[in-house]
Amino acid sequence: MHKSRHQFSAIKKEGLYDAIYKRRDVREFLPDPVPKDVLARVLNAAHHAGSVGFMQPWNFIIIQDEKIKEGVYQNFLSANQQAAQRFSGDKGDLYNSLKLEGILESPINICVTCDSSRLGPHVLGKDTIPETDVFSTCCAIQNLWLAARVEGLGVGWVSILNVNQLKEGLQIPKHIIPVAYLCMGYPQEFLDRPMLEKTGWAKRIPVEELIFTDLWGNKPERD
Amino acid sequence: MHKSRHQFSAIKKEGLYDAIYKRRDVREFLPDPVPKDVLARVLNAAHHAGSVGFMQPWNFIIIQDEKIKEGVYQNFLSANQQAAQRFSGDKGDLYNSLKLEGILESPINICVTCDSSRLGPHVLGKDTIPETDVFSTCCAIQNLWLAARVEGLGVGWVSILNVNQLKEGLQIPKHIIPVAYLCMGYPQEFLDRPMLEKTGWAKRIPVEELIFTDLWGNKPERD
């Protein structure tokens, strides 16, 4: 049998690649609710990421309570006030003009956490690189993001938050790591390029510049 | 316009969901080479993950040199000897029966790294949670894994490695984090379920058990 007998049909490949290329970090949402069956599909997709030692270290806190969202929003505001001070001049003006979250507008917020204690003290594949549980959780988040995209849902990752305050607000136990705080809902639009690229905040790096051969720094021959 | 106007067609959704559900951590490979255009598509998919502050902190070291692969394999062997000691009795026997890497058999190994210094000392969204650059790199890895799957390629993540030794072997600078060491090639097969589930190493957790409402520990009403 042919080596690539497991490849997908052209249209199904396109489904995956379109999800990857049309996914955006969304910050502007419509108020429309997310149907339960759609949310279930997106969470189940996240849950089917691979994980070190089949540990499945993630949990998903689905936040819809307005008071809790308001607390997270206040957390963002104060963290962002500090973060904004890192940028001055034109960059500072641009920073302040950017909308960096959609906590209150989005119908659903999701905190994705990592429980390093799941499966006990020794997990296959994790002893030498303990952070692999968090890495697995991030793979689950990417699955969630892509599944949301094919469902027509936007997701935005809010990382301008004080983590201890977030844990307190969501009553997350000490040993649990909140890896991502996500806003999810139907978006006003999906931009054709990332917002930070469109606004000139940073440039897309040509992928060839990021590829090495055999050793760090070794450039491949061009072709 | 309808709120979900951005959703994909049924068959394109299926492309994404099939990639997610049929992706496996592959350790048994055919020797067939990976065509350059296929590799390019997979790496470009990785490069189009979102990243904190549009930082694109990743690099991809494509390893095909047999001597370098042999060095990584020796690294695995010694790390695995130590790791195996964590499990005894039946669990130890099972551990020792598992094939946990495909470093030498796979035609391509890929080390995916994270450069925390990219874009300078202050990156939008990263100041409050510095690890977000590594999180972004993991999202890129999941894109790579899913793109490989639709191309009929298997990917296996080897985490049983001494990181310092790996950095030395690949001449990775001190400030660069090797996030994942991946083996890639056409697989002997894609298992219908994860190998660690099939062999009874660990069980799939029902996804409902992982979902909370508003606060940690709050179980949603069932429906």
HADDOCK unambig.tbl for C-alpha pairs under 7 A between the chains (distance, minus, plus):
assign (segid A and resid 3 and name CA) (segid B and resid 186 and name CA) 6.22 0.50 0.50
assign (segid A and resid 4 and name CA) (segid B and resid 152 and name CA) 5.24 0.50 0.50
assign (segid A and resid 4 and name CA) (segid B and resid 186 and name CA) 6.70 0.50 0.50
assign (segid A and resid 5 and name CA) (segid B and resid 152 and name CA) 6.66 0.50 0.50
assign (segid A and resid 6 and name CA) (segid B and resid 152 and name CA) 4.33 0.50 0.50
assign (segid A and resid 7 and name CA) (segid B and resid 150 and name CA) 5.21 0.50 0.50
assign (segid A and resid 7 and name CA) (segid B and resid 151 and name CA) 4.55 0.50 0.50
assign (segid A and resid 7 and name CA) (segid B and resid 152 and name CA) 3.68 0.50 0.50
assign (segid A and resid 8 and name CA) (segid B and resid 150 and name CA) 5.02 0.50 0.50
assign (segid A and resid 8 and name CA) (segid B and resid 151 and name CA) 6.43 0.50 0.50
assign (segid A and resid 8 and name CA) (segid B and resid 152 and name CA) 6.91 0.50 0.50
assign (segid A and resid 11 and name CA) (segid B and resid 12 and name CA) 6.43 0.50 0.50
assign (segid A and resid 12 and name CA) (segid B and resid 11 and name CA) 6.42 0.50 0.50
assign (segid A and resid 12 and name CA) (segid B and resid 12 and name CA) 5.28 0.50 0.50
assign (segid A and resid 12 and name CA) (segid B and resid 14 and name CA) 6.72 0.50 0.50
assign (segid A and resid 12 and name CA) (segid B and resid 15 and name CA) 3.92 0.50 0.50
assign (segid A and resid 13 and name CA) (segid B and resid 15 and name CA) 5.97 0.50 0.50
assign (segid A and resid 13 and name CA) (segid B and resid 150 and name CA) 5.68 0.50 0.50
assign (segid A and resid 14 and name CA) (segid B and resid 12 and name CA) 6.72 0.50 0.50
assign (segid A and resid 15 and name CA) (segid B and resid 12 and name CA) 3.91 0.50 0.50
assign (segid A and resid 15 and name CA) (segid B and resid 13 and name CA) 5.97 0.50 0.50
assign (segid A and resid 15 and name CA) (segid B and resid 15 and name CA) 4.88 0.50 0.50
assign (segid A and resid 15 and name CA) (segid B and resid 16 and name CA) 5.60 0.50 0.50
assign (segid A and resid 16 and name CA) (segid B and resid 15 and name CA) 5.60 0.50 0.50
assign (segid A and resid 16 and name CA) (segid B and resid 16 and name CA) 4.49 0.50 0.50
assign (segid A and resid 20 and name CA) (segid B and resid 45 and name CA) 6.63 0.50 0.50
assign (segid A and resid 20 and name CA) (segid B and resid 48 and name CA) 6.77 0.50 0.50
assign (segid A and resid 21 and name CA) (segid B and resid 48 and name CA) 6.40 0.50 0.50
assign (segid A and resid 44 and name CA) (segid B and resid 207 and name CA) 6.58 0.50 0.50
assign (segid A and resid 45 and name CA) (segid B and resid 20 and name CA) 6.63 0.50 0.50
assign (segid A and resid 47 and name CA) (segid B and resid 207 and name CA) 6.68 0.50 0.50
assign (segid A and resid 48 and name CA) (segid B and resid 20 and name CA) 6.76 0.50 0.50
assign (segid A and resid 48 and name CA) (segid B and resid 21 and name CA) 6.38 0.50 0.50
assign (segid A and resid 54 and name CA) (segid B and resid 196 and name CA) 6.38 0.50 0.50
assign (segid A and resid 54 and name CA) (segid B and resid 202 and name CA) 6.39 0.50 0.50
assign (segid A and resid 59 and name CA) (segid B and resid 210 and name CA) 4.73 0.50 0.50
assign (segid A and resid 59 and name CA) (segid B and resid 211 and name CA) 5.92 0.50 0.50
assign (segid A and resid 60 and name CA) (segid B and resid 210 and name CA) 6.17 0.50 0.50
assign (segid A and resid 60 and name CA) (segid B and resid 211 and name CA) 4.85 0.50 0.50
assign (segid A and resid 60 and name CA) (segid B and resid 212 and name CA) 6.11 0.50 0.50
assign (segid A and resid 61 and name CA) (segid B and resid 211 and name CA) 5.92 0.50 0.50
assign (segid A and resid 61 and name CA) (segid B and resid 212 and name CA) 4.58 0.50 0.50
assign (segid A and resid 61 and name CA) (segid B and resid 213 and name CA) 5.55 0.50 0.50
assign (segid A and resid 61 and name CA) (segid B and resid 214 and name CA) 6.04 0.50 0.50
assign (segid A and resid 61 and name CA) (segid B and resid 215 and name CA) 6.50 0.50 0.50
assign (segid A and resid 61 and name CA) (segid B and resid 216 and name CA) 6.45 0.50 0.50
assign (segid A and resid 62 and name CA) (segid B and resid 212 and name CA) 6.08 0.50 0.50
assign (segid A and resid 62 and name CA) (segid B and resid 213 and name CA) 4.93 0.50 0.50
assign (segid A and resid 62 and name CA) (segid B and resid 214 and name CA) 5.53 0.50 0.50
assign (segid A and resid 63 and name CA) (segid B and resid 213 and name CA) 6.03 0.50 0.50
assign (segid A and resid 63 and name CA) (segid B and resid 214 and name CA) 4.14 0.50 0.50
assign (segid A and resid 64 and name CA) (segid B and resid 214 and name CA) 6.29 0.50 0.50
assign (segid A and resid 65 and name CA) (segid B and resid 214 and name CA) 6.26 0.50 0.50
assign (segid A and resid 83 and name CA) (segid B and resid 127 and name CA) 6.59 0.50 0.50
assign (segid A and resid 86 and name CA) (segid B and resid 122 and name CA) 6.65 0.50 0.50
assign (segid A and resid 122 and name CA) (segid B and resid 86 and name CA) 6.70 0.50 0.50
assign (segid A and resid 125 and name CA) (segid B and resid 159 and name CA) 5.46 0.50 0.50
assign (segid A and resid 125 and name CA) (segid B and resid 160 and name CA) 5.31 0.50 0.50
assign (segid A and resid 126 and name CA) (segid B and resid 159 and name CA) 6.87 0.50 0.50
assign (segid A and resid 127 and name CA) (segid B and resid 83 and name CA) 6.60 0.50 0.50
assign (segid A and resid 128 and name CA) (segid B and resid 160 and name CA) 5.77 0.50 0.50
assign (segid A and resid 128 and name CA) (segid B and resid 161 and name CA) 6.29 0.50 0.50
assign (segid A and resid 128 and name CA) (segid B and resid 162 and name CA) 6.41 0.50 0.50
assign (segid A and resid 129 and name CA) (segid B and resid 159 and name CA) 6.42 0.50 0.50
assign (segid A and resid 135 and name CA) (segid B and resid 135 and name CA) 6.77 0.50 0.50
assign (segid A and resid 135 and name CA) (segid B and resid 138 and name CA) 5.85 0.50 0.50
assign (segid A and resid 138 and name CA) (segid B and resid 135 and name CA) 5.85 0.50 0.50
assign (segid A and resid 138 and name CA) (segid B and resid 138 and name CA) 5.74 0.50 0.50
assign (segid A and resid 138 and name CA) (segid B and resid 139 and name CA) 5.97 0.50 0.50
assign (segid A and resid 139 and name CA) (segid B and resid 138 and name CA) 5.96 0.50 0.50
assign (segid A and resid 139 and name CA) (segid B and resid 139 and name CA) 5.57 0.50 0.50
assign (segid A and resid 139 and name CA) (segid B and resid 142 and name CA) 5.25 0.50 0.50
assign (segid A and resid 142 and name CA) (segid B and resid 139 and name CA) 5.25 0.50 0.50
assign (segid A and resid 142 and name CA) (segid B and resid 142 and name CA) 6.51 0.50 0.50
assign (segid A and resid 150 and name CA) (segid B and resid 7 and name CA) 5.20 0.50 0.50
assign (segid A and resid 150 and name CA) (segid B and resid 8 and name CA) 5.01 0.50 0.50
assign (segid A and resid 150 and name CA) (segid B and resid 13 and name CA) 5.68 0.50 0.50
assign (segid A and resid 151 and name CA) (segid B and resid 7 and name CA) 4.56 0.50 0.50
assign (segid A and resid 151 and name CA) (segid B and resid 8 and name CA) 6.43 0.50 0.50
assign (segid A and resid 152 and name CA) (segid B and resid 4 and name CA) 5.25 0.50 0.50
assign (segid A and resid 152 and name CA) (segid B and resid 5 and name CA) 6.67 0.50 0.50
assign (segid A and resid 152 and name CA) (segid B and resid 6 and name CA) 4.35 0.50 0.50
assign (segid A and resid 152 and name CA) (segid B and resid 7 and name CA) 3.67 0.50 0.50
assign (segid A and resid 152 and name CA) (segid B and resid 8 and name CA) 6.91 0.50 0.50
assign (segid A and resid 159 and name CA) (segid B and resid 125 and name CA) 5.45 0.50 0.50
assign (segid A and resid 159 and name CA) (segid B and resid 126 and name CA) 6.86 0.50 0.50
assign (segid A and resid 159 and name CA) (segid B and resid 129 and name CA) 6.41 0.50 0.50
assign (segid A and resid 160 and name CA) (segid B and resid 125 and name CA) 5.31 0.50 0.50
assign (segid A and resid 160 and name CA) (segid B and resid 128 and name CA) 5.75 0.50 0.50
assign (segid A and resid 161 and name CA) (segid B and resid 128 and name CA) 6.27 0.50 0.50
assign (segid A and resid 162 and name CA) (segid B and resid 128 and name CA) 6.40 0.50 0.50
assign (segid A and resid 170 and name CA) (segid B and resid 215 and name CA) 4.80 0.50 0.50
assign (segid A and resid 170 and name CA) (segid B and resid 216 and name CA) 6.01 0.50 0.50
assign (segid A and resid 171 and name CA) (segid B and resid 215 and name CA) 6.00 0.50 0.50
assign (segid A and resid 171 and name CA) (segid B and resid 216 and name CA) 5.59 0.50 0.50
assign (segid A and resid 172 and name CA) (segid B and resid 216 and name CA) 5.37 0.50 0.50
assign (segid A and resid 186 and name CA) (segid B and resid 3 and name CA) 6.22 0.50 0.50
assign (segid A and resid 186 and name CA) (segid B and resid 4 and name CA) 6.70 0.50 0.50
assign (segid A and resid 196 and name CA) (segid B and resid 54 and name CA) 6.37 0.50 0.50
assign (segid A and resid 202 and name CA) (segid B and resid 54 and name CA) 6.37 0.50 0.50
assign (segid A and resid 207 and name CA) (segid B and resid 44 and name CA) 6.56 0.50 0.50
assign (segid A and resid 207 and name CA) (segid B and resid 47 and name CA) 6.66 0.50 0.50
assign (segid A and resid 210 and name CA) (segid B and resid 59 and name CA) 4.73 0.50 0.50
assign (segid A and resid 210 and name CA) (segid B and resid 60 and name CA) 6.19 0.50 0.50
assign (segid A and resid 211 and name CA) (segid B and resid 59 and name CA) 5.91 0.50 0.50
assign (segid A and resid 211 and name CA) (segid B and resid 60 and name CA) 4.87 0.50 0.50
assign (segid A and resid 211 and name CA) (segid B and resid 61 and name CA) 5.92 0.50 0.50
assign (segid A and resid 212 and name CA) (segid B and resid 60 and name CA) 6.11 0.50 0.50
assign (segid A and resid 212 and name CA) (segid B and resid 61 and name CA) 4.58 0.50 0.50
assign (segid A and resid 212 and name CA) (segid B and resid 62 and name CA) 6.09 0.50 0.50
assign (segid A and resid 213 and name CA) (segid B and resid 61 and name CA) 5.52 0.50 0.50
assign (segid A and resid 213 and name CA) (segid B and resid 62 and name CA) 4.92 0.50 0.50
assign (segid A and resid 213 and name CA) (segid B and resid 63 and name CA) 6.03 0.50 0.50
assign (segid A and resid 214 and name CA) (segid B and resid 61 and name CA) 6.04 0.50 0.50
assign (segid A and resid 214 and name CA) (segid B and resid 62 and name CA) 5.54 0.50 0.50
assign (segid A and resid 214 and name CA) (segid B and resid 63 and name CA) 4.15 0.50 0.50
assign (segid A and resid 214 and name CA) (segid B and resid 64 and name CA) 6.31 0.50 0.50
assign (segid A and resid 214 and name CA) (segid B and resid 65 and name CA) 6.28 0.50 0.50
assign (segid A and resid 215 and name CA) (segid B and resid 61 and name CA) 6.50 0.50 0.50
assign (segid A and resid 215 and name CA) (segid B and resid 170 and name CA) 4.80 0.50 0.50
assign (segid A and resid 215 and name CA) (segid B and resid 171 and name CA) 6.02 0.50 0.50
assign (segid A and resid 216 and name CA) (segid B and resid 61 and name CA) 6.47 0.50 0.50
assign (segid A and resid 216 and name CA) (segid B and resid 170 and name CA) 6.02 0.50 0.50
assign (segid A and resid 216 and name CA) (segid B and resid 171 and name CA) 5.60 0.50 0.50
assign (segid A and resid 216 and name CA) (segid B and resid 172 and name CA) 5.37 0.50 0.50
